[in-house]
Amino acid sequence: MKSVAGVVGLPLVVAGIVLFFAVPLIAENTGNECQALEKYNASNAARNVTGSTTGPIYGMLNGLARSVATGEATSAAEANAHPNIPVSVSCAYDFWKAF
């Protein structure tokens, strides 16, 4: 007979793993974790430059940076920083760290 913890625990672990990867994709409306991280970092950089998340300068900088964020630069940086970890895991982890 299976224990209650085993029956309840496995779905919770699976849900946690799904959320770990899905939230960055949904939050940044992207197709991969590295692009989500790159877009998130672009928005933070625009906010740091302008000092707020409103106004035409922020909108222009944020829009421009997010439009060119393909995830390739972040993917390469993550692969170099963590060579033994799959890039999608590394990008998702760093997204959560930055979030």
ChimeraX commands (.cxc) that place a marker at each C-alpha (Angstrom):
marker #1 position 0.00,0.00,0.00 radius 0.5
marker #1 position 1.34,3.43,-0.92 radius 0.5
marker #1 position 1.77,6.00,1.78 radius 0.5
marker #1 position -0.29,9.17,1.69 radius 0.5
marker #1 position 2.89,11.26,1.57 radius 0.5
marker #1 position 4.04,9.42,-1.55 radius 0.5
marker #1 position 0.72,9.84,-3.30 radius 0.5
marker #1 position 0.40,13.54,-2.43 radius 0.5
marker #1 position 4.10,14.35,-2.63 radius 0.5
marker #1 position 4.76,13.30,-6.21 radius 0.5
marker #1 position 2.09,15.56,-7.77 radius 0.5
marker #1 position 3.38,18.47,-5.70 radius 0.5
marker #1 position 6.93,17.88,-6.90 radius 0.5
marker #1 position 5.76,17.63,-10.51 radius 0.5
marker #1 position 3.69,20.82,-10.12 radius 0.5
marker #1 position 6.71,22.60,-8.63 radius 0.5
marker #1 position 8.93,21.59,-11.53 radius 0.5
marker #1 position 6.31,22.66,-14.08 radius 0.5
marker #1 position 5.91,26.04,-12.36 radius 0.5
marker #1 position 9.69,26.50,-12.13 radius 0.5
marker #1 position 9.91,26.43,-15.92 radius 0.5
marker #1 position 6.47,27.80,-16.87 radius 0.5
marker #1 position 6.35,31.02,-14.83 radius 0.5
marker #1 position 9.29,32.72,-16.61 radius 0.5
marker #1 position 7.77,31.84,-19.99 radius 0.5
marker #1 position 4.33,33.12,-19.04 radius 0.5
marker #1 position 5.57,36.21,-17.17 radius 0.5
marker #1 position 7.69,37.40,-20.09 radius 0.5
marker #1 position 5.54,35.92,-22.89 radius 0.5
marker #1 position 8.43,34.02,-24.47 radius 0.5
marker #1 position 9.21,30.62,-25.88 radius 0.5
marker #1 position 12.31,29.81,-23.83 radius 0.5
marker #1 position 13.74,30.50,-20.40 radius 0.5
marker #1 position 16.83,32.36,-21.60 radius 0.5
marker #1 position 14.78,34.81,-23.63 radius 0.5
marker #1 position 12.55,35.34,-20.58 radius 0.5
marker #1 position 15.61,36.11,-18.45 radius 0.5
marker #1 position 17.00,38.45,-21.11 radius 0.5
marker #1 position 13.69,40.34,-21.39 radius 0.5
marker #1 position 13.41,40.59,-17.62 radius 0.5
marker #1 position 16.95,41.95,-17.38 radius 0.5
marker #1 position 16.21,44.43,-20.19 radius 0.5
marker #1 position 13.21,45.78,-18.29 radius 0.5
marker #1 position 15.28,46.09,-15.12 radius 0.5
marker #1 position 18.04,47.93,-16.99 radius 0.5
marker #1 position 15.51,50.36,-18.49 radius 0.5
marker #1 position 14.05,50.95,-15.03 radius 0.5
marker #1 position 17.51,51.55,-13.54 radius 0.5
marker #1 position 18.37,54.08,-16.26 radius 0.5
marker #1 position 15.12,56.04,-15.98 radius 0.5
marker #1 position 14.47,55.58,-12.27 radius 0.5
marker #1 position 10.87,54.43,-12.80 radius 0.5
marker #1 position 8.69,52.10,-14.83 radius 0.5
marker #1 position 6.65,54.85,-16.42 radius 0.5
marker #1 position 7.21,57.62,-18.90 radius 0.5
marker #1 position 8.18,57.85,-22.55 radius 0.5
marker #1 position 11.93,57.30,-22.03 radius 0.5
marker #1 position 11.32,54.12,-20.05 radius 0.5
marker #1 position 8.82,52.93,-22.65 radius 0.5
marker #1 position 11.24,53.55,-25.49 radius 0.5
marker #1 position 14.24,51.92,-23.79 radius 0.5
marker #1 position 12.22,48.99,-22.50 radius 0.5
marker #1 position 10.51,48.39,-25.84 radius 0.5
marker #1 position 13.75,48.57,-27.80 radius 0.5
marker #1 position 15.69,46.31,-25.43 radius 0.5
marker #1 position 12.90,43.74,-25.20 radius 0.5
marker #1 position 12.42,43.67,-28.97 radius 0.5
marker #1 position 16.03,42.63,-29.59 radius 0.5
marker #1 position 16.17,40.16,-26.67 radius 0.5
marker #1 position 16.43,36.80,-28.41 radius 0.5
marker #1 position 17.95,34.88,-25.50 radius 0.5
marker #1 position 21.06,33.92,-27.47 radius 0.5
marker #1 position 23.44,36.16,-25.50 radius 0.5
marker #1 position 22.00,35.02,-22.19 radius 0.5
marker #1 position 22.10,31.40,-23.31 radius 0.5
marker #1 position 25.80,31.68,-24.18 radius 0.5
marker #1 position 26.57,33.47,-20.91 radius 0.5
marker #1 position 24.74,30.83,-18.87 radius 0.5
marker #1 position 26.47,27.99,-20.74 radius 0.5
marker #1 position 29.85,29.54,-19.91 radius 0.5
marker #1 position 28.94,30.27,-16.30 radius 0.5
marker #1 position 27.42,26.83,-15.63 radius 0.5
marker #1 position 28.85,24.35,-18.17 radius 0.5
marker #1 position 27.53,21.24,-16.39 radius 0.5
marker #1 position 23.91,22.43,-16.11 radius 0.5
marker #1 position 21.43,22.51,-19.00 radius 0.5
marker #1 position 20.98,26.08,-20.20 radius 0.5
marker #1 position 17.21,26.10,-19.72 radius 0.5
marker #1 position 17.62,25.08,-16.06 radius 0.5
marker #1 position 20.32,27.70,-15.52 radius 0.5
marker #1 position 18.25,30.46,-17.15 radius 0.5
marker #1 position 15.11,29.52,-15.21 radius 0.5
marker #1 position 17.09,29.48,-11.94 radius 0.5
marker #1 position 18.65,32.88,-12.65 radius 0.5
marker #1 position 15.22,34.27,-13.61 radius 0.5
marker #1 position 13.88,33.24,-10.21 radius 0.5
marker #1 position 16.98,34.66,-8.50 radius 0.5
marker #1 position 16.49,38.02,-10.24 radius 0.5
marker #1 position 12.73,38.00,-9.72 radius 0.5
marker link #1:1,2 radius 0.2
marker link #1:2,3 radius 0.2
marker link #1:3,4 radius 0.2
marker link #1:4,5 radius 0.2
marker link #1:5,6 radius 0.2
marker link #1:6,7 radius 0.2
marker link #1:7,8 radius 0.2
marker link #1:8,9 radius 0.2
marker link #1:9,10 radius 0.2
marker link #1:10,11 radius 0.2
marker link #1:11,12 radius 0.2
marker link #1:12,13 radius 0.2
marker link #1:13,14 radius 0.2
marker link #1:14,15 radius 0.2
marker link #1:15,16 radius 0.2
marker link #1:16,17 radius 0.2
marker link #1:17,18 radius 0.2
marker link #1:18,19 radius 0.2
marker link #1:19,20 radius 0.2
marker link #1:20,21 radius 0.2
marker link #1:21,22 radius 0.2
marker link #1:22,23 radius 0.2
marker link #1:23,24 radius 0.2
marker link #1:24,25 radius 0.2
marker link #1:25,26 radius 0.2
marker link #1:26,27 radius 0.2
marker link #1:27,28 radius 0.2
marker link #1:28,29 radius 0.2
marker link #1:29,30 radius 0.2
marker link #1:30,31 radius 0.2
marker link #1:31,32 radius 0.2
marker link #1:32,33 radius 0.2
marker link #1:33,34 radius 0.2
marker link #1:34,35 radius 0.2
marker link #1:35,36 radius 0.2
marker link #1:36,37 radius 0.2
marker link #1:37,38 radius 0.2
marker link #1:38,39 radius 0.2
marker link #1:39,40 radius 0.2
marker link #1:40,41 radius 0.2
marker link #1:41,42 radius 0.2
marker link #1:42,43 radius 0.2
marker link #1:43,44 radius 0.2
marker link #1:44,45 radius 0.2
marker link #1:45,46 radius 0.2
marker link #1:46,47 radius 0.2
marker link #1:47,48 radius 0.2
marker link #1:48,49 radius 0.2
marker link #1:49,50 radius 0.2
marker link #1:50,51 radius 0.2
marker link #1:51,52 radius 0.2
marker link #1:52,53 radius 0.2
marker link #1:53,54 radius 0.2
marker link #1:54,55 radius 0.2
marker link #1:55,56 radius 0.2
marker link #1:56,57 radius 0.2
marker link #1:57,58 radius 0.2
marker link #1:58,59 radius 0.2
marker link #1:59,60 radius 0.2
marker link #1:60,61 radius 0.2
marker link #1:61,62 radius 0.2
marker link #1:62,63 radius 0.2
marker link #1:63,64 radius 0.2
marker link #1:64,65 radius 0.2
marker link #1:65,66 radius 0.2
marker link #1:66,67 radius 0.2
marker link #1:67,68 radius 0.2
marker link #1:68,69 radius 0.2
marker link #1:69,70 radius 0.2
marker link #1:70,71 radius 0.2
marker link #1:71,72 radius 0.2
marker link #1:72,73 radius 0.2
marker link #1:73,74 radius 0.2
marker link #1:74,75 radius 0.2
marker link #1:75,76 radius 0.2
marker link #1:76,77 radius 0.2
marker link #1:77,78 radius 0.2
marker link #1:78,79 radius 0.2
marker link #1:79,80 radius 0.2
marker link #1:80,81 radius 0.2
marker link #1:81,82 radius 0.2
marker link #1:82,83 radius 0.2
marker link #1:83,84 radius 0.2
marker link #1:84,85 radius 0.2
marker link #1:85,86 radius 0.2
marker link #1:86,87 radius 0.2
marker link #1:87,88 radius 0.2
marker link #1:88,89 radius 0.2
marker link #1:89,90 radius 0.2
marker link #1:90,91 radius 0.2
marker link #1:91,92 radius 0.2
marker link #1:92,93 radius 0.2
marker link #1:93,94 radius 0.2
marker link #1:94,95 radius 0.2
marker link #1:95,96 radius 0.2
marker link #1:96,97 radius 0.2
marker link #1:97,98 radius 0.2
marker link #1:98,99 radius 0.2
view
